[in-house]
Amino acid sequence: MKRKQEREKTTSPFHPNVMAAWNKGFEAGAKRQNELDTKIMLEWLESLEEIAGIGPKTAQKIREHCLTFIQSKHQGR
């Protein structure tokens, strides 16, 4: 516990402008990664019928379950 408190007291050795730029870049990268992950997931959901044994009805159930699951996670924030 004491070590954690010590870490919280230390300041960054980097110039505040450098840290601001780094944080801005990190946030932009995280946003882009999220966009790419979403695109890949949507492509996968669109191609479910290409999997042997999955027809239109099962594919729709999987899509609905996925969307319901994602919505429930977003509401829990």
PDB file with one MODEL, atoms N, CA, C and O in Angstrom:
MODEL        1
ATOM      1  N   MET A   1       0.819  -1.185   0.000  1.00  0.00           N
ATOM      2  CA  MET A   1       0.000   0.000   0.000  1.00  0.00           C
ATOM      3  C   MET A   1       0.867   1.255   0.000  1.00  0.00           C
ATOM      4  O   MET A   1       0.566   2.227  -0.693  1.00  0.00           O
ATOM      5  N   LYS A   2       1.943   1.228   0.778  1.00  0.00           N
ATOM      6  CA  LYS A   2       2.810   2.397   0.857  1.00  0.00           C
ATOM      7  C   LYS A   2       3.473   2.671  -0.491  1.00  0.00           C
ATOM      8  O   LYS A   2       3.626   3.825  -0.889  1.00  0.00           O
ATOM      9  N   ARG A   3       3.867   1.601  -1.194  1.00  0.00           N
ATOM     10  CA  ARG A   3       4.505   1.779  -2.497  1.00  0.00           C
ATOM     11  C   ARG A   3       3.555   2.458  -3.476  1.00  0.00           C
ATOM     12  O   ARG A   3       3.975   3.296  -4.274  1.00  0.00           O
ATOM     13  N   LYS A   4       2.273   2.095  -3.416  1.00  0.00           N
ATOM     14  CA  LYS A   4       1.296   2.707  -4.304  1.00  0.00           C
ATOM     15  C   LYS A   4       1.198   4.202  -4.011  1.00  0.00           C
ATOM     16  O   LYS A   4       1.155   5.010  -4.938  1.00  0.00           O
ATOM     17  N   GLN A   5       1.163   4.572  -2.754  1.00  0.00           N
ATOM     18  CA  GLN A   5       1.090   5.977  -2.382  1.00  0.00           C
ATOM     19  C   GLN A   5       2.322   6.724  -2.867  1.00  0.00           C
ATOM     20  O   GLN A   5       2.222   7.868  -3.309  1.00  0.00           O
ATOM     21  N   GLU A   6       3.487   6.083  -2.787  1.00  0.00           N
ATOM     22  CA  GLU A   6       4.722   6.711  -3.250  1.00  0.00           C
ATOM     23  C   GLU A   6       4.670   6.953  -4.756  1.00  0.00           C
ATOM     24  O   GLU A   6       5.108   7.998  -5.237  1.00  0.00           O
ATOM     25  N   ARG A   7       4.138   5.992  -5.492  1.00  0.00           N
ATOM     26  CA  ARG A   7       4.026   6.147  -6.943  1.00  0.00           C
ATOM     27  C   ARG A   7       3.094   7.287  -7.308  1.00  0.00           C
ATOM     28  O   ARG A   7       3.357   8.027  -8.256  1.00  0.00           O
ATOM     29  N   GLU A   8       2.018   7.433  -6.572  1.00  0.00           N
ATOM     30  CA  GLU A   8       1.054   8.488  -6.869  1.00  0.00           C
ATOM     31  C   GLU A   8       1.642   9.874  -6.632  1.00  0.00           C
ATOM     32  O   GLU A   8       1.202  10.847  -7.244  1.00  0.00           O
ATOM     33  N   LYS A   9       2.624   9.969  -5.756  1.00  0.00           N
ATOM     34  CA  LYS A   9       3.223  11.259  -5.430  1.00  0.00           C
ATOM     35  C   LYS A   9       4.259  11.688  -6.462  1.00  0.00           C
ATOM     36  O   LYS A   9       4.547  12.878  -6.589  1.00  0.00           O
ATOM     37  N   THR A  10       4.817  10.740  -7.194  1.00  0.00           N
ATOM     38  CA  THR A  10       5.848  11.091  -8.158  1.00  0.00           C
ATOM     39  C   THR A  10       5.226  11.773  -9.367  1.00  0.00           C
ATOM     40  O   THR A  10       4.092  11.477  -9.747  1.00  0.00           O
ATOM     41  N   THR A  11       5.957  12.664  -9.951  1.00  0.00           N
ATOM     42  CA  THR A  11       5.482  13.351 -11.147  1.00  0.00           C
ATOM     43  C   THR A  11       6.244  12.828 -12.355  1.00  0.00           C
ATOM     44  O   THR A  11       7.308  12.224 -12.219  1.00  0.00           O
ATOM     45  N   SER A  12       5.699  13.060 -13.513  1.00  0.00           N
ATOM     46  CA  SER A  12       6.332  12.614 -14.740  1.00  0.00           C
ATOM     47  C   SER A  12       7.588  13.439 -15.004  1.00  0.00           C
ATOM     48  O   SER A  12       7.583  14.658 -14.829  1.00  0.00           O
ATOM     49  N   PRO A  13       8.667  12.773 -15.426  1.00  0.00           N
ATOM     50  CA  PRO A  13       9.886  13.513 -15.749  1.00  0.00           C
ATOM     51  C   PRO A  13       9.799  14.231 -17.100  1.00  0.00           C
ATOM     52  O   PRO A  13      10.691  15.001 -17.456  1.00  0.00           O
ATOM     53  N   PHE A  14       8.726  13.977 -17.845  1.00  0.00           N
ATOM     54  CA  PHE A  14       8.584  14.565 -19.166  1.00  0.00           C
ATOM     55  C   PHE A  14       7.930  15.940 -19.087  1.00  0.00           C
ATOM     56  O   PHE A  14       7.169  16.241 -18.167  1.00  0.00           O
ATOM     57  N   HIS A  15       8.238  16.730 -20.041  1.00  0.00           N
ATOM     58  CA  HIS A  15       7.655  18.066 -20.142  1.00  0.00           C
ATOM     59  C   HIS A  15       6.146  17.931 -20.320  1.00  0.00           C
ATOM     60  O   HIS A  15       5.697  17.043 -21.046  1.00  0.00           O
ATOM     61  N   PRO A  16       5.349  18.791 -19.676  1.00  0.00           N
ATOM     62  CA  PRO A  16       3.885  18.680 -19.784  1.00  0.00           C
ATOM     63  C   PRO A  16       3.369  18.702 -21.225  1.00  0.00           C
ATOM     64  O   PRO A  16       2.384  18.033 -21.537  1.00  0.00           O
ATOM     65  N   ASN A  17       4.021  19.459 -22.095  1.00  0.00           N
ATOM     66  CA  ASN A  17       3.578  19.490 -23.502  1.00  0.00           C
ATOM     67  C   ASN A  17       3.824  18.155 -24.186  1.00  0.00           C
ATOM     68  O   ASN A  17       3.033  17.723 -25.025  1.00  0.00           O
ATOM     69  N   VAL A  18       4.931  17.501 -23.821  1.00  0.00           N
ATOM     70  CA  VAL A  18       5.230  16.184 -24.394  1.00  0.00           C
ATOM     71  C   VAL A  18       4.191  15.170 -23.918  1.00  0.00           C
ATOM     72  O   VAL A  18       3.700  14.359 -24.703  1.00  0.00           O
ATOM     73  N   MET A  19       3.865  15.223 -22.646  1.00  0.00           N
ATOM     74  CA  MET A  19       2.872  14.293 -22.111  1.00  0.00           C
ATOM     75  C   MET A  19       1.492  14.551 -22.717  1.00  0.00           C
ATOM     76  O   MET A  19       0.754  13.608 -23.002  1.00  0.00           O
ATOM     77  N   ALA A  20       1.142  15.814 -22.912  1.00  0.00           N
ATOM     78  CA  ALA A  20      -0.154  16.141 -23.531  1.00  0.00           C
ATOM     79  C   ALA A  20      -0.219  15.588 -24.951  1.00  0.00           C
ATOM     80  O   ALA A  20      -1.237  15.031 -25.361  1.00  0.00           O
ATOM     81  N   ALA A  21       0.870  15.744 -25.694  1.00  0.00           N
ATOM     82  CA  ALA A  21       0.911  15.231 -27.066  1.00  0.00           C
ATOM     83  C   ALA A  21       0.832  13.705 -27.066  1.00  0.00           C
ATOM     84  O   ALA A  21       0.138  13.110 -27.892  1.00  0.00           O
ATOM     85  N   TRP A  22       1.545  13.081 -26.136  1.00  0.00           N
ATOM     86  CA  TRP A  22       1.530  11.615 -26.055  1.00  0.00           C
ATOM     87  C   TRP A  22       0.113  11.136 -25.735  1.00  0.00           C
ATOM     88  O   TRP A  22      -0.387  10.204 -26.365  1.00  0.00           O
ATOM     89  N   ASN A  23      -0.528  11.771 -24.761  1.00  0.00           N
ATOM     90  CA  ASN A  23      -1.895  11.380 -24.392  1.00  0.00           C
ATOM     91  C   ASN A  23      -2.863  11.567 -25.552  1.00  0.00           C
ATOM     92  O   ASN A  23      -3.739  10.730 -25.772  1.00  0.00           O
ATOM     93  N   LYS A  24      -2.709  12.653 -26.289  1.00  0.00           N
ATOM     94  CA  LYS A  24      -3.569  12.908 -27.446  1.00  0.00           C
ATOM     95  C   LYS A  24      -3.379  11.811 -28.498  1.00  0.00           C
ATOM     96  O   LYS A  24      -4.351  11.314 -29.067  1.00  0.00           O
ATOM     97  N   GLY A  25      -2.134  11.440 -28.751  1.00  0.00           N
ATOM     98  CA  GLY A  25      -1.846  10.371 -29.711  1.00  0.00           C
ATOM     99  C   GLY A  25      -2.364   9.027 -29.242  1.00  0.00           C
ATOM    100  O   GLY A  25      -2.897   8.246 -30.031  1.00  0.00           O
ATOM    101  N   PHE A  26      -2.204   8.761 -27.954  1.00  0.00           N
ATOM    102  CA  PHE A  26      -2.688   7.502 -27.397  1.00  0.00           C
ATOM    103  C   PHE A  26      -4.204   7.401 -27.548  1.00  0.00           C
ATOM    104  O   PHE A  26      -4.723   6.363 -27.956  1.00  0.00           O
ATOM    105  N   GLU A  27      -4.914   8.484 -27.216  1.00  0.00           N
ATOM    106  CA  GLU A  27      -6.368   8.488 -27.338  1.00  0.00           C
ATOM    107  C   GLU A  27      -6.809   8.312 -28.789  1.00  0.00           C
ATOM    108  O   GLU A  27      -7.776   7.602 -29.064  1.00  0.00           O
ATOM    109  N   ALA A  28      -6.106   8.952 -29.711  1.00  0.00           N
ATOM    110  CA  ALA A  28      -6.438   8.807 -31.132  1.00  0.00           C
ATOM    111  C   ALA A  28      -6.210   7.367 -31.587  1.00  0.00           C
ATOM    112  O   ALA A  28      -7.009   6.812 -32.342  1.00  0.00           O
ATOM    113  N   GLY A  29      -5.119   6.770 -31.123  1.00  0.00           N
ATOM    114  CA  GLY A  29      -4.836   5.375 -31.473  1.00  0.00           C
ATOM    115  C   GLY A  29      -5.861   4.421 -30.902  1.00  0.00           C
ATOM    116  O   GLY A  29      -6.276   3.476 -31.572  1.00  0.00           O
ATOM    117  N   ALA A  30      -6.276   4.663 -29.664  1.00  0.00           N
ATOM    118  CA  ALA A  30      -7.286   3.819 -29.035  1.00  0.00           C
ATOM    119  C   ALA A  30      -8.621   3.933 -29.771  1.00  0.00           C
ATOM    120  O   ALA A  30      -9.320   2.938 -29.963  1.00  0.00           O
ATOM    121  N   LYS A  31      -8.965   5.153 -30.178  1.00  0.00           N
ATOM    122  CA  LYS A  31     -10.209   5.360 -30.926  1.00  0.00           C
ATOM    123  C   LYS A  31     -10.161   4.622 -32.258  1.00  0.00           C
ATOM    124  O   LYS A  31     -11.131   3.974 -32.652  1.00  0.00           O
ATOM    125  N   ARG A  32      -9.032   4.724 -32.948  1.00  0.00           N
ATOM    126  CA  ARG A  32      -8.880   4.056 -34.251  1.00  0.00           C
ATOM    127  C   ARG A  32      -8.947   2.539 -34.088  1.00  0.00           C
ATOM    128  O   ARG A  32      -9.567   1.852 -34.900  1.00  0.00           O
ATOM    129  N   GLN A  33      -8.313   2.020 -33.044  1.00  0.00           N
ATOM    130  CA  GLN A  33      -8.340   0.576 -32.804  1.00  0.00           C
ATOM    131  C   GLN A  33      -9.768   0.110 -32.539  1.00  0.00           C
ATOM    132  O   GLN A  33     -10.179  -0.946 -33.021  1.00  0.00           O
ATOM    133  N   ASN A  34     -10.517   0.891 -31.781  1.00  0.00           N
ATOM    134  CA  ASN A  34     -11.911   0.560 -31.508  1.00  0.00           C
ATOM    135  C   ASN A  34     -12.715   0.534 -32.801  1.00  0.00           C
ATOM    136  O   ASN A  34     -13.536  -0.360 -33.005  1.00  0.00           O
ATOM    137  N   GLU A  35     -12.485   1.509 -33.675  1.00  0.00           N
ATOM    138  CA  GLU A  35     -13.187   1.545 -34.964  1.00  0.00           C
ATOM    139  C   GLU A  35     -12.860   0.308 -35.798  1.00  0.00           C
ATOM    140  O   GLU A  35     -13.750  -0.292 -36.401  1.00  0.00           O
ATOM    141  N   LEU A  36     -11.587  -0.070 -35.829  1.00  0.00           N
ATOM    142  CA  LEU A  36     -11.184  -1.248 -36.605  1.00  0.00           C
ATOM    143  C   LEU A  36     -11.776  -2.530 -36.017  1.00  0.00           C
ATOM    144  O   LEU A  36     -12.234  -3.403 -36.754  1.00  0.00           O
ATOM    145  N   ASP A  37     -11.764  -2.636 -34.697  1.00  0.00           N
ATOM    146  CA  ASP A  37     -12.344  -3.815 -34.051  1.00  0.00           C
ATOM    147  C   ASP A  37     -13.829  -3.928 -34.354  1.00  0.00           C
ATOM    148  O   ASP A  37     -14.332  -5.023 -34.608  1.00  0.00           O
ATOM    149  N   THR A  38     -14.529  -2.805 -34.329  1.00  0.00           N
ATOM    150  CA  THR A  38     -15.962  -2.801 -34.628  1.00  0.00           C
ATOM    151  C   THR A  38     -16.208  -3.223 -36.072  1.00  0.00           C
ATOM    152  O   THR A  38     -17.118  -4.004 -36.350  1.00  0.00           O
ATOM    153  N   LYS A  39     -15.399  -2.707 -36.984  1.00  0.00           N
ATOM    154  CA  LYS A  39     -15.538  -3.059 -38.401  1.00  0.00           C
ATOM    155  C   LYS A  39     -15.325  -4.563 -38.611  1.00  0.00           C
ATOM    156  O   LYS A  39     -16.081  -5.204 -39.341  1.00  0.00           O
ATOM    157  N   ILE A  40     -14.309  -5.112 -37.980  1.00  0.00           N
ATOM    158  CA  ILE A  40     -14.028  -6.545 -38.110  1.00  0.00           C
ATOM    159  C   ILE A  40     -15.183  -7.372 -37.550  1.00  0.00           C
ATOM    160  O   ILE A  40     -15.595  -8.365 -38.149  1.00  0.00           O
ATOM    161  N   MET A  41     -15.701  -6.953 -36.396  1.00  0.00           N
ATOM    162  CA  MET A  41     -16.809  -7.689 -35.781  1.00  0.00           C
ATOM    163  C   MET A  41     -18.049  -7.660 -36.673  1.00  0.00           C
ATOM    164  O   MET A  41     -18.731  -8.673 -36.826  1.00  0.00           O
ATOM    165  N   LEU A  42     -18.337  -6.500 -37.259  1.00  0.00           N
ATOM    166  CA  LEU A  42     -19.496  -6.402 -38.160  1.00  0.00           C
ATOM    167  C   LEU A  42     -19.315  -7.274 -39.395  1.00  0.00           C
ATOM    168  O   LEU A  42     -20.264  -7.910 -39.853  1.00  0.00           O
ATOM    169  N   GLU A  43     -18.100  -7.304 -39.934  1.00  0.00           N
ATOM    170  CA  GLU A  43     -17.829  -8.166 -41.092  1.00  0.00           C
ATOM    171  C   GLU A  43     -18.034  -9.629 -40.729  1.00  0.00           C
ATOM    172  O   GLU A  43     -18.568 -10.403 -41.524  1.00  0.00           O
ATOM    173  N   TRP A  44     -17.612 -10.004 -39.533  1.00  0.00           N
ATOM    174  CA  TRP A  44     -17.765 -11.384 -39.081  1.00  0.00           C
ATOM    175  C   TRP A  44     -19.249 -11.717 -38.922  1.00  0.00           C
ATOM    176  O   TRP A  44     -19.700 -12.783 -39.341  1.00  0.00           O
ATOM    177  N   LEU A  45     -19.999 -10.804 -38.319  1.00  0.00           N
ATOM    178  CA  LEU A  45     -21.431 -11.041 -38.140  1.00  0.00           C
ATOM    179  C   LEU A  45     -22.157 -11.149 -39.476  1.00  0.00           C
ATOM    180  O   LEU A  45     -23.108 -11.920 -39.608  1.00  0.00           O
ATOM    181  N   GLU A  46     -21.712 -10.381 -40.464  1.00  0.00           N
ATOM    182  CA  GLU A  46     -22.331 -10.433 -41.782  1.00  0.00           C
ATOM    183  C   GLU A  46     -22.040 -11.743 -42.519  1.00  0.00           C
ATOM    184  O   GLU A  46     -22.794 -12.135 -43.410  1.00  0.00           O
ATOM    185  N   SER A  47     -20.956 -12.414 -42.151  1.00  0.00           N
ATOM    186  CA  SER A  47     -20.544 -13.621 -42.877  1.00  0.00           C
ATOM    187  C   SER A  47     -20.928 -14.919 -42.167  1.00  0.00           C
ATOM    188  O   SER A  47     -20.440 -15.986 -42.538  1.00  0.00           O
ATOM    189  N   LEU A  48     -21.778 -14.849 -41.171  1.00  0.00           N
ATOM    190  CA  LEU A  48     -22.123 -16.048 -40.396  1.00  0.00           C
ATOM    191  C   LEU A  48     -22.682 -17.178 -41.250  1.00  0.00           C
ATOM    192  O   LEU A  48     -22.384 -18.348 -41.010  1.00  0.00           O
ATOM    193  N   GLU A  49     -23.493 -16.830 -42.247  1.00  0.00           N
ATOM    194  CA  GLU A  49     -24.096 -17.883 -43.077  1.00  0.00           C
ATOM    195  C   GLU A  49     -23.070 -18.662 -43.887  1.00  0.00           C
ATOM    196  O   GLU A  49     -23.377 -19.740 -44.397  1.00  0.00           O
ATOM    197  N   GLU A  50     -21.871 -18.140 -44.011  1.00  0.00           N
ATOM    198  CA  GLU A  50     -20.817 -18.849 -44.739  1.00  0.00           C
ATOM    199  C   GLU A  50     -20.239 -20.010 -43.934  1.00  0.00           C
ATOM    200  O   GLU A  50     -19.536 -20.860 -44.480  1.00  0.00           O
ATOM    201  N   ILE A  51     -20.539 -20.044 -42.632  1.00  0.00           N
ATOM    202  CA  ILE A  51     -20.054 -21.130 -41.778  1.00  0.00           C
ATOM    203  C   ILE A  51     -20.985 -22.320 -41.955  1.00  0.00           C
ATOM    204  O   ILE A  51     -22.205 -22.184 -41.861  1.00  0.00           O
ATOM    205  N   ALA A  52     -20.403 -23.484 -42.210  1.00  0.00           N
ATOM    206  CA  ALA A  52     -21.199 -24.693 -42.418  1.00  0.00           C
ATOM    207  C   ALA A  52     -22.085 -24.956 -41.206  1.00  0.00           C
ATOM    208  O   ALA A  52     -21.618 -24.939 -40.067  1.00  0.00           O
ATOM    209  N   GLY A  53     -23.372 -25.198 -41.465  1.00  0.00           N
ATOM    210  CA  GLY A  53     -24.310 -25.518 -40.400  1.00  0.00           C
ATOM    211  C   GLY A  53     -25.042 -24.309 -39.834  1.00  0.00           C
ATOM    212  O   GLY A  53     -25.944 -24.465 -39.010  1.00  0.00           O
ATOM    213  N   ILE A  54     -24.669 -23.111 -40.263  1.00  0.00           N
ATOM    214  CA  ILE A  54     -25.360 -21.912 -39.790  1.00  0.00           C
ATOM    215  C   ILE A  54     -26.188 -21.347 -40.934  1.00  0.00           C
ATOM    216  O   ILE A  54     -25.664 -20.908 -41.958  1.00  0.00           O
ATOM    217  N   GLY A  55     -27.484 -21.373 -40.726  1.00  0.00           N
ATOM    218  CA  GLY A  55     -28.399 -20.821 -41.720  1.00  0.00           C
ATOM    219  C   GLY A  55     -28.851 -19.431 -41.313  1.00  0.00           C
ATOM    220  O   GLY A  55     -28.374 -18.879 -40.321  1.00  0.00           O
ATOM    221  N   PRO A  56     -29.775 -18.867 -42.081  1.00  0.00           N
ATOM    222  CA  PRO A  56     -30.238 -17.503 -41.812  1.00  0.00           C
ATOM    223  C   PRO A  56     -30.859 -17.320 -40.420  1.00  0.00           C
ATOM    224  O   PRO A  56     -30.631 -16.299 -39.772  1.00  0.00           O
ATOM    225  N   LYS A  57     -31.642 -18.308 -39.960  1.00  0.00           N
ATOM    226  CA  LYS A  57     -32.287 -18.177 -38.649  1.00  0.00           C
ATOM    227  C   LYS A  57     -31.264 -18.183 -37.516  1.00  0.00           C
ATOM    228  O   LYS A  57     -31.330 -17.355 -36.608  1.00  0.00           O
ATOM    229  N   THR A  58     -30.330 -19.112 -37.573  1.00  0.00           N
ATOM    230  CA  THR A  58     -29.303 -19.189 -36.529  1.00  0.00           C
ATOM    231  C   THR A  58     -28.401 -17.960 -36.576  1.00  0.00           C
ATOM    232  O   THR A  58     -28.027 -17.417 -35.537  1.00  0.00           O
ATOM    233  N   ALA A  59     -28.058 -17.530 -37.770  1.00  0.00           N
ATOM    234  CA  ALA A  59     -27.220 -16.339 -37.911  1.00  0.00           C
ATOM    235  C   ALA A  59     -27.907 -15.131 -37.286  1.00  0.00           C
ATOM    236  O   ALA A  59     -27.263 -14.329 -36.610  1.00  0.00           O
ATOM    237  N   GLN A  60     -29.204 -14.999 -37.508  1.00  0.00           N
ATOM    238  CA  GLN A  60     -29.941 -13.873 -36.936  1.00  0.00           C
ATOM    239  C   GLN A  60     -29.965 -13.956 -35.416  1.00  0.00           C
ATOM    240  O   GLN A  60     -29.834 -12.934 -34.743  1.00  0.00           O
ATOM    241  N   LYS A  61     -30.127 -15.152 -34.867  1.00  0.00           N
ATOM    242  CA  LYS A  61     -30.117 -15.319 -33.410  1.00  0.00           C
ATOM    243  C   LYS A  61     -28.752 -14.913 -32.834  1.00  0.00           C
ATOM    244  O   LYS A  61     -28.681 -14.261 -31.792  1.00  0.00           O
ATOM    245  N   ILE A  62     -27.692 -15.296 -33.509  1.00  0.00           N
ATOM    246  CA  ILE A  62     -26.347 -14.942 -33.048  1.00  0.00           C
ATOM    247  C   ILE A  62     -26.156 -13.430 -33.103  1.00  0.00           C
ATOM    248  O   ILE A  62     -25.621 -12.837 -32.166  1.00  0.00           O
ATOM    249  N   ARG A  63     -26.583 -12.816 -34.177  1.00  0.00           N
ATOM    250  CA  ARG A  63     -26.459 -11.355 -34.311  1.00  0.00           C
ATOM    251  C   ARG A  63     -27.235 -10.632 -33.210  1.00  0.00           C
ATOM    252  O   ARG A  63     -26.728  -9.698 -32.589  1.00  0.00           O
ATOM    253  N   GLU A  64     -28.468 -11.076 -32.980  1.00  0.00           N
ATOM    254  CA  GLU A  64     -29.289 -10.444 -31.948  1.00  0.00           C
ATOM    255  C   GLU A  64     -28.661 -10.614 -30.565  1.00  0.00           C
ATOM    256  O   GLU A  64     -28.643  -9.679 -29.764  1.00  0.00           O
ATOM    257  N   HIS A  65     -28.151 -11.803 -30.296  1.00  0.00           N
ATOM    258  CA  HIS A  65     -27.505 -12.051 -29.008  1.00  0.00           C
ATOM    259  C   HIS A  65     -26.275 -11.152 -28.844  1.00  0.00           C
ATOM    260  O   HIS A  65     -26.069 -10.567 -27.780  1.00  0.00           O
ATOM    261  N   CYS A  66     -25.485 -11.047 -29.867  1.00  0.00           N
ATOM    262  CA  CYS A  66     -24.278 -10.217 -29.822  1.00  0.00           C
ATOM    263  C   CYS A  66     -24.634  -8.759 -29.554  1.00  0.00           C
ATOM    264  O   CYS A  66     -24.038  -8.122 -28.685  1.00  0.00           O
ATOM    265  N   LEU A  67     -25.595  -8.235 -30.290  1.00  0.00           N
ATOM    266  CA  LEU A  67     -25.990  -6.840 -30.118  1.00  0.00           C
ATOM    267  C   LEU A  67     -26.598  -6.586 -28.740  1.00  0.00           C
ATOM    268  O   LEU A  67     -26.331  -5.554 -28.124  1.00  0.00           O
ATOM    269  N   THR A  68     -27.412  -7.523 -28.255  1.00  0.00           N
ATOM    270  CA  THR A  68     -27.993  -7.398 -26.920  1.00  0.00           C
ATOM    271  C   THR A  68     -26.894  -7.404 -25.861  1.00  0.00           C
ATOM    272  O   THR A  68     -26.939  -6.622 -24.910  1.00  0.00           O
ATOM    273  N   PHE A  69     -25.919  -8.276 -26.023  1.00  0.00           N
ATOM    274  CA  PHE A  69     -24.802  -8.362 -25.088  1.00  0.00           C
ATOM    275  C   PHE A  69     -24.004  -7.062 -25.069  1.00  0.00           C
ATOM    276  O   PHE A  69     -23.666  -6.552 -24.000  1.00  0.00           O
ATOM    277  N   ILE A  70     -23.706  -6.533 -26.240  1.00  0.00           N
ATOM    278  CA  ILE A  70     -22.934  -5.281 -26.327  1.00  0.00           C
ATOM    279  C   ILE A  70     -23.721  -4.129 -25.702  1.00  0.00           C
ATOM    280  O   ILE A  70     -23.159  -3.319 -24.965  1.00  0.00           O
ATOM    281  N   GLN A  71     -25.008  -4.058 -25.994  1.00  0.00           N
ATOM    282  CA  GLN A  71     -25.833  -2.999 -25.415  1.00  0.00           C
ATOM    283  C   GLN A  71     -25.868  -3.088 -23.893  1.00  0.00           C
ATOM    284  O   GLN A  71     -25.822  -2.064 -23.211  1.00  0.00           O
ATOM    285  N   SER A  72     -25.948  -4.300 -23.359  1.00  0.00           N
ATOM    286  CA  SER A  72     -25.993  -4.461 -21.896  1.00  0.00           C
ATOM    287  C   SER A  72     -24.685  -4.012 -21.259  1.00  0.00           C
ATOM    288  O   SER A  72     -24.688  -3.480 -20.149  1.00  0.00           O
ATOM    289  N   LYS A  73     -23.571  -4.222 -21.949  1.00  0.00           N
ATOM    290  CA  LYS A  73     -22.268  -3.797 -21.418  1.00  0.00           C
ATOM    291  C   LYS A  73     -22.136  -2.278 -21.456  1.00  0.00           C
ATOM    292  O   LYS A  73     -21.543  -1.683 -20.556  1.00  0.00           O
ATOM    293  N   HIS A  74     -22.685  -1.650 -22.488  1.00  0.00           N
ATOM    294  CA  HIS A  74     -22.611  -0.195 -22.591  1.00  0.00           C
ATOM    295  C   HIS A  74     -23.498   0.489 -21.554  1.00  0.00           C
ATOM    296  O   HIS A  74     -23.169   1.571 -21.069  1.00  0.00           O
ATOM    297  N   GLN A  75     -24.609  -0.135 -21.220  1.00  0.00           N
ATOM    298  CA  GLN A  75     -25.505   0.440 -20.219  1.00  0.00           C
ATOM    299  C   GLN A  75     -24.916   0.308 -18.824  1.00  0.00           C
ATOM    300  O   GLN A  75     -25.247   1.094 -17.937  1.00  0.00           O
ATOM    301  N   GLY A  76     -24.055  -0.669 -18.622  1.00  0.00           N
ATOM    302  CA  GLY A  76     -23.459  -0.902 -17.308  1.00  0.00           C
ATOM    303  C   GLY A  76     -22.283  -0.009 -16.989  1.00  0.00           C
ATOM    304  O   GLY A  76     -21.693  -0.137 -15.916  1.00  0.00           O
ATOM    305  N   ARG A  77     -21.929   0.879 -17.873  1.00  0.00           N
ATOM    306  CA  ARG A  77     -20.770   1.758 -17.644  1.00  0.00           C
ATOM    307  C   ARG A  77     -21.003   2.682 -16.488  1.00  0.00           C
ATOM    308  O   ARG A  77     -20.134   3.488 -16.157  1.00  0.00           O
TER     309      ARG A  77
ENDMDL
END
